[in-house]
Amino acid sequence: MSGRSLWWGVLLLLVALSCSSQPPRPTTIAPAPAAATPAVRPAAPLSDQEILRRLDLKFGTHGDIAVPDGLPEDQLREAYRGFLRDRMKQDAFYDSTLHALKLIRGPGESPSMLPPLPFTLMKSETTPAFYYLDKPCAASEQVVVAPWWNLGSKVRVCADAYKPELASYVAGGGSTVWCDSTFYKAHTAWVASPCKCGKNLMNCAPSGEVQRAIMKGFSDEQMLTVKHVVEGHLPFGEILTLPGSVRSGYGDFFYARSEFIETGRWSYPNPEAPESIDARLRPRPAAFDAGIVSTWFWMVDSDSYRVMARELWDQFLCHPLASRNVTPAEILKAMGGSATAVGKFRDSVRMEFTTAPGCQDCHKILENASRTMVGYTLMQYGGHYIKDRADPGTIQFYVDGVSAPRAEGPATLHWLGATIAAQPEFTACMVKKVLDYIYDGFDYAPELADRLQTRFSNGQDFATLFEDAVVSRYLGR
């Protein structure tokens, strides 16, 4: 055998031995390489000046920022707190943060809401000038009226725009709609409003400028009342219980009109008089003693008391009440018959739902809370308080479990607000809202929330809570 033949024989023997000693490997298809995760480069540390500048942008505030480099830790913390104390003196701070925290209402919250006054007058260019709504009129068709915006003066107005005798009308379904209503249902069962300006032109603004001033007065009232509580280091729960409110003369119009409708007494000082221009803590009628939730924007927030109650639990207890999967048949059965037989559902209180299977878990909360509001006309019916409609009884207060109420008390909005503010969920909710806002949704240690809750529960000092949250994020404990 030649040398070449011997070499090939040995090679074939080695291959055979190799194949016999190892089982054949299955054919595999390699997975496509995963996309490389881009490296996240940590943000460069910000200077204290830049941090505070960004907080100014967040809060909508302004002012000097003087934080020298190299401050000892305790002095740096105090510099941050000093910055916040200065910013909390500015209205812009509250206007920005309170909306972000969903603690106050404002224009546009209810898309179907009309302005505080249903009508805005037009003024003629003639001499003497007169007011009208739909079209100008002859001098013989004008009347002289003392207007609400200056009861000591007299203006001329077309008689067809006046109608002082008309305070309300009966709409579709037999419902009484008051002329100060801020909402009309777009439904064929509801007639067009026959109302006009009414006594002292109380349903009409003399101009768009005054209409906007009233809207601002009503809107600022919530913000300024919360500012009063925060700056005074009062327990934050008093935003739900203050009998008075901080408002201008224009903000006072809501209460003057409501009291007039209730009592027939029309007493309203000139809102542009020196003593009325500046916002200050002013008393309110007894029924409006529940802090910001008895201001105009809350009173006309919805066409349902249940919706208003649900929002109280959501916004101040962080306890959302979700709709359950209940069929119409179950609802009608709980109501005791057909919808036509038992009356309306959305704008009434139905205590039978507090015991109905499938309904009671939510409705023990909703129906009891709604009973504190029935004295206040809903937005589609008016915007004022009617004493004879108020519930004189007692209610039960629930938060989560419905086996037993946490408290029982009078069916008043003030008692309800005080009871909400006394719950541990109120404390936890306010801390959560502030931390989520300051941390921009990023995670924070549960121990931080626990520590701030413990501190906030002792006196409910909102200003200190806010300072603690900022200092904890940017400077640590």
C-alpha positions as CSV (number, residue, x, y, z in Angstrom):
1,M,0.0,0.0,0.0
2,S,1.4,3.3,-1.0
3,G,1.9,6.0,1.6
4,R,-0.9,8.1,0.2
5,S,-3.4,5.3,0.5
6,L,-2.3,4.6,4.1
7,W,-2.9,8.3,5.0
8,W,-6.4,8.3,3.6
9,G,-7.3,5.2,5.4
10,V,-6.2,6.6,8.8
11,L,-8.2,9.8,8.2
12,L,-11.4,7.9,7.3
13,L,-11.0,5.8,10.5
14,L,-10.7,8.9,12.7
15,V,-13.8,10.4,11.1
16,A,-15.7,7.2,11.7
17,L,-14.7,7.0,15.3
18,S,-15.6,10.6,15.9
19,C,-19.1,10.2,14.4
20,S,-19.8,7.1,16.3
21,S,-18.8,8.5,19.7
22,Q,-20.9,11.7,19.4
23,P,-24.6,11.8,18.6
24,P,-25.6,14.1,15.7
25,R,-26.3,17.6,16.8
26,P,-29.7,19.0,15.8
27,T,-29.8,21.9,13.4
28,T,-30.5,25.2,15.2
29,I,-31.3,28.6,14.0
30,A,-29.7,31.3,16.0
31,P,-32.1,34.0,17.3
32,A,-31.8,37.5,15.9
33,P,-29.6,39.6,18.1
34,A,-31.6,41.7,20.4
35,A,-31.5,45.4,19.9
36,A,-28.9,46.8,22.2
37,T,-30.3,48.8,25.1
38,P,-29.1,52.3,24.8
39,A,-27.0,53.3,27.7
40,V,-28.7,55.9,29.9
41,R,-26.3,58.6,30.8
42,P,-27.1,60.0,34.2
43,A,-28.0,63.7,34.2
44,A,-25.3,66.0,35.3
45,P,-25.9,67.3,38.8
46,L,-27.7,70.6,38.8
47,S,-26.6,73.5,40.7
48,D,-28.9,74.8,43.5
49,Q,-29.5,77.9,41.5
50,E,-30.8,75.8,38.6
51,I,-32.9,73.6,40.8
52,L,-34.7,76.6,42.3
53,R,-35.0,78.2,38.9
54,R,-36.8,75.1,37.6
55,L,-39.1,75.1,40.6
56,D,-40.0,78.7,39.8
57,L,-41.0,77.5,36.4
58,K,-43.0,74.7,37.9
59,F,-44.8,76.9,40.4
60,G,-45.3,79.8,38.1
61,T,-43.6,82.1,40.6
62,H,-40.7,84.5,40.3
63,G,-38.1,86.3,42.4
64,D,-34.5,86.5,43.3
65,I,-32.6,83.2,43.8
66,A,-29.6,83.7,46.0
67,V,-28.0,80.4,47.1
68,P,-24.2,80.8,47.5
69,D,-22.0,77.9,46.6
70,G,-20.4,75.8,49.4
71,L,-23.1,76.4,52.1
72,P,-23.0,73.9,55.0
73,E,-25.8,71.3,54.7
74,D,-28.0,72.8,57.4
75,Q,-27.8,76.3,55.9
76,L,-28.5,74.9,52.5
77,R,-31.7,73.3,53.7
78,E,-32.8,76.5,55.3
79,A,-32.0,78.4,52.1
80,Y,-34.4,76.0,50.2
81,R,-37.1,76.5,52.8
82,G,-36.6,80.2,52.7
83,F,-37.1,80.1,48.9
84,L,-40.3,78.1,49.3
85,R,-41.7,80.4,52.1
86,D,-41.1,83.4,49.8
87,R,-42.9,81.7,46.9
88,M,-45.8,80.7,49.0
89,K,-46.6,84.3,49.5
90,Q,-47.4,84.6,45.8
91,D,-50.9,84.0,44.4
92,A,-49.3,82.3,41.4
93,F,-48.0,79.5,43.5
94,Y,-51.5,78.5,44.6
95,D,-53.1,79.1,41.3
96,S,-50.5,76.6,39.7
97,T,-50.1,74.0,42.4
98,L,-53.6,73.7,43.6
99,H,-54.9,73.0,40.1
100,A,-52.1,70.5,39.6
101,L,-53.0,68.8,42.9
102,K,-56.7,68.8,41.9
103,L,-57.8,70.6,45.0
104,I,-59.7,73.5,43.5
105,R,-62.0,74.0,40.5
106,G,-61.8,76.6,37.8
107,P,-63.3,77.9,34.6
108,G,-63.7,75.1,32.1
109,E,-63.9,72.3,34.7
110,S,-67.5,71.7,33.7
111,P,-67.8,72.1,29.9
112,S,-71.6,72.8,30.0
113,M,-71.3,75.5,32.6
114,L,-72.3,79.0,31.6
115,P,-70.8,82.1,33.2
116,P,-71.9,83.1,36.8
117,L,-74.5,85.4,35.3
118,P,-76.6,83.9,32.5
119,F,-76.9,87.1,30.5
120,T,-74.6,90.0,29.5
121,L,-76.3,93.3,28.6
122,M,-75.5,95.5,25.7
123,K,-75.2,99.3,26.2
124,S,-76.5,101.8,23.7
125,E,-74.3,104.6,22.3
126,T,-77.1,107.1,22.6
127,T,-77.5,109.9,25.2
128,P,-78.9,109.0,27.6
129,A,-77.5,105.5,27.4
130,F,-79.6,102.5,28.1
131,Y,-79.2,98.7,28.4
132,Y,-80.8,96.0,26.3
133,L,-80.5,92.2,25.7
134,D,-81.8,91.3,22.3
135,K,-82.3,94.6,20.5
136,P,-82.5,98.3,21.4
137,C,-85.8,99.8,22.3
138,A,-87.5,103.2,22.2
139,A,-87.3,105.6,25.2
140,S,-91.0,104.8,25.8
141,E,-90.2,101.1,26.3
142,Q,-87.4,101.7,28.9
143,V,-87.7,101.5,32.7
144,V,-85.4,102.9,35.4
145,V,-83.7,100.3,37.7
146,A,-81.3,100.4,40.6
147,P,-78.7,97.8,39.3
148,W,-76.9,95.3,41.5
149,W,-73.5,96.6,40.7
150,N,-74.3,100.0,42.2
151,L,-77.6,100.0,44.1
152,G,-77.2,103.7,44.8
153,S,-77.4,104.6,41.1
154,K,-80.1,104.3,38.4
155,V,-79.8,103.0,34.9
156,R,-82.3,102.7,32.0
157,V,-83.1,99.3,30.6
158,C,-85.5,98.0,28.0
159,A,-88.6,96.6,29.7
160,D,-88.5,93.4,27.8
161,A,-85.1,92.6,29.3
162,Y,-86.1,93.3,32.9
163,K,-89.0,91.1,34.1
164,P,-88.4,91.5,37.9
165,E,-91.4,89.3,38.7
166,L,-89.9,86.2,37.1
167,A,-87.6,84.3,39.5
168,S,-88.1,80.8,38.1
169,Y,-90.0,78.8,35.6
170,V,-91.2,75.2,35.1
171,A,-89.3,73.3,32.5
172,G,-89.7,69.8,31.0
173,G,-90.7,67.1,33.4
174,G,-92.2,69.6,35.8
175,S,-88.8,70.7,37.2
176,T,-88.4,74.2,38.7
177,V,-85.6,76.0,37.1
178,W,-84.4,79.2,38.8
179,C,-83.3,82.2,36.7
180,D,-79.8,82.1,38.2
181,S,-79.3,78.7,36.6
182,T,-75.9,78.3,35.0
183,F,-76.9,75.4,32.7
184,Y,-79.7,74.4,30.4
185,K,-80.1,70.8,29.2
186,A,-80.0,70.5,25.4
187,H,-83.1,68.4,25.3
188,T,-86.5,68.9,23.7
189,A,-88.2,68.4,27.0
190,W,-86.6,71.6,28.3
191,V,-87.9,74.8,27.0
192,A,-85.8,77.9,26.2
193,S,-85.4,80.1,29.3
194,P,-88.0,82.8,29.6
195,C,-85.9,84.5,32.3
196,K,-84.4,87.9,31.8
197,C,-82.4,90.2,34.0
198,G,-84.8,90.2,37.0
199,K,-84.9,92.4,40.1
200,N,-82.0,94.8,40.2
201,L,-80.8,93.1,37.0
202,M,-79.4,90.4,39.2
203,N,-79.2,87.8,36.3
204,C,-77.3,90.2,34.0
205,A,-73.8,91.6,33.8
206,P,-73.5,95.2,32.5
207,S,-70.6,94.3,30.2
208,G,-68.3,91.5,29.2
209,E,-65.6,93.1,31.3
210,V,-67.7,92.8,34.5
211,Q,-68.7,89.3,33.5
212,R,-65.0,88.4,33.4
213,A,-64.4,90.2,36.7
214,I,-67.1,88.2,38.4
215,M,-65.7,85.0,37.0
216,K,-62.2,85.9,38.3
217,G,-63.7,86.9,41.7
218,F,-65.5,83.5,41.9
219,S,-62.4,81.6,40.8
220,D,-59.9,83.4,43.0
221,E,-62.0,82.8,46.1
222,Q,-60.9,79.1,46.3
223,M,-57.3,79.8,45.8
224,L,-57.2,82.8,48.2
225,T,-59.0,80.8,50.9
226,V,-56.5,78.0,50.6
227,K,-53.7,80.5,50.7
228,H,-55.2,82.0,53.9
229,V,-55.1,78.5,55.5
230,V,-51.6,77.7,54.4
231,E,-50.0,81.1,55.2
232,G,-51.6,81.0,58.6
233,H,-50.3,77.4,59.3
234,L,-53.9,76.4,60.1
235,P,-54.9,72.7,59.9
236,F,-55.2,72.1,56.2
237,G,-58.6,70.4,56.7
238,E,-60.0,73.9,57.4
239,I,-60.2,74.3,53.6
240,L,-63.3,72.1,54.0
241,T,-64.7,73.8,57.1
242,L,-64.0,77.6,57.1
243,P,-67.3,79.5,57.6
244,G,-65.9,82.5,55.8
245,S,-63.8,82.8,52.6
246,V,-61.3,85.2,51.2
247,R,-62.8,87.1,48.3
248,S,-63.3,90.4,46.6
249,G,-66.5,92.4,46.2
250,Y,-67.2,90.6,43.0
251,G,-66.7,87.3,44.7
252,D,-69.3,88.3,47.2
253,F,-72.0,88.5,44.6
254,F,-72.7,84.8,44.7
255,Y,-73.7,84.9,48.3
256,A,-75.7,88.1,48.0
257,R,-77.8,86.7,45.2
258,S,-78.3,83.4,47.0
259,E,-79.4,85.2,50.2
260,F,-81.8,87.4,48.2
261,I,-83.5,84.4,46.6
262,E,-83.8,82.7,50.0
263,T,-84.9,85.8,52.1
264,G,-85.9,88.5,49.7
265,R,-83.3,90.8,51.2
266,W,-81.0,92.3,48.5
267,S,-78.0,93.8,50.2
268,Y,-74.9,94.1,48.1
269,P,-72.3,96.9,48.3
270,N,-70.8,98.4,45.2
271,P,-68.1,95.9,44.2
272,E,-65.8,98.7,42.9
273,A,-66.0,100.7,46.2
274,P,-62.6,101.0,47.9
275,E,-63.6,98.6,50.7
276,S,-64.8,96.0,48.2
277,I,-61.9,95.9,45.7
278,D,-59.3,94.1,47.8
279,A,-59.9,90.4,48.6
280,R,-60.1,89.7,52.4
281,L,-61.6,87.2,54.7
282,R,-65.4,87.9,54.6
283,P,-68.2,86.1,56.4
284,R,-70.8,84.1,54.4
285,P,-74.4,83.1,55.0
286,A,-74.7,80.2,57.5
287,A,-75.4,77.5,54.9
288,F,-72.1,78.3,53.1
289,D,-69.7,77.3,55.9
290,A,-67.8,74.4,54.3
291,G,-64.7,76.1,53.1
292,I,-64.0,75.8,49.4
293,V,-66.6,73.2,48.7
294,S,-69.4,75.8,49.4
295,T,-68.0,78.2,46.8
296,W,-69.7,78.8,43.5
297,F,-67.4,76.6,41.4
298,W,-68.2,73.6,43.6
299,M,-71.9,74.4,44.0
300,V,-72.6,74.4,40.3
301,D,-70.0,71.7,39.4
302,S,-72.4,69.0,38.3
303,D,-76.0,68.0,37.5
304,S,-75.8,65.2,40.1
305,Y,-75.2,65.2,43.8
306,R,-73.6,61.7,43.5
307,V,-71.0,63.0,41.1
308,M,-70.1,65.8,43.5
309,A,-69.9,63.3,46.4
310,R,-67.7,60.9,44.3
311,E,-65.3,63.8,43.6
312,L,-65.0,64.7,47.3
313,W,-63.9,61.1,48.0
314,D,-61.6,61.0,45.0
315,Q,-59.9,64.4,45.5
316,F,-59.6,64.6,49.3
317,L,-59.4,60.9,50.3
318,C,-57.7,59.5,47.2
319,H,-60.5,56.9,47.2
320,P,-62.1,56.6,43.8
321,L,-65.5,55.1,43.6
322,A,-65.7,53.2,40.3
323,S,-69.0,52.4,38.6
324,R,-70.0,48.7,39.1
325,N,-71.3,46.4,36.5
326,V,-75.0,46.7,37.5
327,T,-77.7,46.0,35.0
328,P,-80.7,48.4,34.4
329,A,-83.0,45.6,35.6
330,E,-81.1,45.5,39.0
331,I,-81.3,49.3,39.3
332,L,-85.0,49.4,38.6
333,K,-85.6,46.5,41.1
334,A,-83.6,48.4,43.7
335,M,-85.7,51.5,43.0
336,G,-88.9,49.6,43.6
337,G,-90.4,49.7,40.2
338,S,-90.2,51.5,36.9
339,A,-88.2,54.7,36.4
340,T,-91.4,56.6,35.7
341,A,-93.1,55.3,38.9
342,V,-90.3,56.3,41.3
343,G,-89.2,59.6,39.8
344,K,-85.8,60.8,38.7
345,F,-82.5,59.2,39.6
346,R,-79.6,61.4,38.6
347,D,-80.7,64.5,40.6
348,S,-82.2,62.8,43.6
349,V,-81.1,60.8,46.6
350,R,-82.1,57.2,46.6
351,M,-81.4,55.6,50.0
352,E,-82.8,52.3,48.9
353,F,-79.5,51.8,47.0
354,T,-77.6,51.7,50.4
355,T,-79.1,48.2,51.0
356,A,-79.4,46.9,47.4
357,P,-77.0,44.0,46.5
358,G,-74.4,45.1,44.0
359,C,-75.0,48.8,44.8
360,Q,-74.5,49.3,48.5
361,D,-70.7,49.2,48.6
362,C,-70.6,52.6,46.8
363,H,-74.0,54.0,47.5
364,K,-73.7,53.9,51.3
365,I,-71.0,56.5,50.7
366,L,-72.8,58.4,47.8
367,E,-76.3,58.6,49.1
368,N,-75.3,59.7,52.6
369,A,-72.9,62.3,51.3
370,S,-75.5,63.5,48.8
371,R,-78.0,64.3,51.6
372,T,-75.7,67.0,52.8
373,M,-76.0,68.8,49.4
374,V,-79.8,68.7,48.6
375,G,-80.3,72.2,50.0
376,Y,-78.1,73.5,47.1
377,T,-79.7,73.7,43.7
378,L,-77.9,71.8,41.0
379,M,-76.4,73.7,38.1
380,Q,-79.3,72.9,35.8
381,Y,-81.8,74.3,38.3
382,G,-80.1,77.3,39.8
383,G,-77.1,78.2,41.8
384,H,-78.2,79.0,45.4
385,Y,-79.3,77.6,48.7
386,I,-82.9,76.8,49.6
387,K,-83.3,76.1,53.3
388,D,-86.6,74.2,52.9
389,R,-84.9,71.6,50.7
390,A,-82.1,70.9,53.2
391,D,-82.1,67.5,54.9
392,P,-82.7,67.9,58.7
393,G,-81.7,64.4,59.6
394,T,-78.4,62.6,60.4
395,I,-76.2,60.7,58.0
396,Q,-73.6,57.9,58.2
397,F,-70.0,58.3,57.0
398,Y,-68.1,55.5,55.2
399,V,-64.8,55.3,53.5
400,D,-64.0,51.8,52.4
401,G,-65.8,49.1,54.3
402,V,-69.6,49.3,54.6
403,S,-70.0,46.9,57.6
404,A,-70.2,49.8,60.0
405,P,-70.0,53.6,59.6
406,R,-67.0,55.5,60.8
407,A,-69.1,58.3,62.1
408,E,-72.7,59.6,62.3
409,G,-73.7,63.3,62.3
410,P,-75.9,66.0,60.9
411,A,-76.6,66.1,57.2
412,T,-74.6,69.3,56.6
413,L,-71.8,70.0,54.3
414,H,-69.8,71.5,57.1
415,W,-70.0,68.3,59.2
416,L,-69.1,66.2,56.1
417,G,-66.0,68.4,55.4
418,A,-64.9,68.2,59.0
419,T,-65.3,64.4,59.0
420,I,-63.4,64.0,55.8
421,A,-60.5,66.1,57.1
422,A,-60.3,64.0,60.3
423,Q,-59.7,60.7,58.4
424,P,-56.2,59.2,58.2
425,E,-56.9,58.8,54.4
426,F,-57.1,62.6,54.2
427,T,-53.6,62.9,55.6
428,A,-52.2,60.2,53.4
429,C,-53.9,61.6,50.3
430,M,-52.5,65.1,50.8
431,V,-49.0,63.7,51.4
432,K,-49.3,61.5,48.3
433,K,-50.5,64.4,46.1
434,V,-47.6,66.6,47.2
435,L,-44.9,63.9,46.9
436,D,-46.2,62.9,43.4
437,Y,-46.2,66.5,42.3
438,I,-42.7,67.3,43.7
439,Y,-41.2,64.1,42.5
440,D,-42.8,64.5,39.0
441,G,-44.1,60.9,39.2
442,F,-40.7,59.3,39.9
443,D,-40.5,56.8,42.7
444,Y,-39.8,57.8,46.3
445,A,-39.1,55.7,49.3
446,P,-42.2,54.5,51.2
447,E,-40.4,55.4,54.4
448,L,-40.4,59.0,53.2
449,A,-44.2,59.0,52.8
450,D,-44.6,57.4,56.2
451,R,-42.3,60.0,57.8
452,L,-44.2,62.9,56.2
453,Q,-47.6,61.5,57.1
454,T,-46.6,61.3,60.7
455,R,-45.4,64.9,60.7
456,F,-48.4,66.2,58.7
457,S,-50.9,64.4,60.9
458,N,-49.7,66.6,63.8
459,G,-51.4,69.9,62.9
460,Q,-51.8,69.4,59.2
461,D,-49.3,72.2,58.3
462,F,-49.4,72.2,54.5
463,A,-46.6,74.7,54.1
464,T,-44.2,72.5,56.1
465,L,-45.3,69.4,54.2
466,F,-44.4,71.2,50.9
467,E,-41.1,72.3,52.3
468,D,-40.3,68.8,53.5
469,A,-41.1,67.2,50.2
470,V,-38.9,69.6,48.2
471,V,-36.0,69.3,50.7
472,S,-36.3,65.5,50.7
473,R,-36.1,65.3,46.9
474,Y,-33.2,67.6,46.3
475,L,-31.2,67.5,49.5
476,G,-32.2,64.2,51.1
477,R,-33.3,64.0,54.8
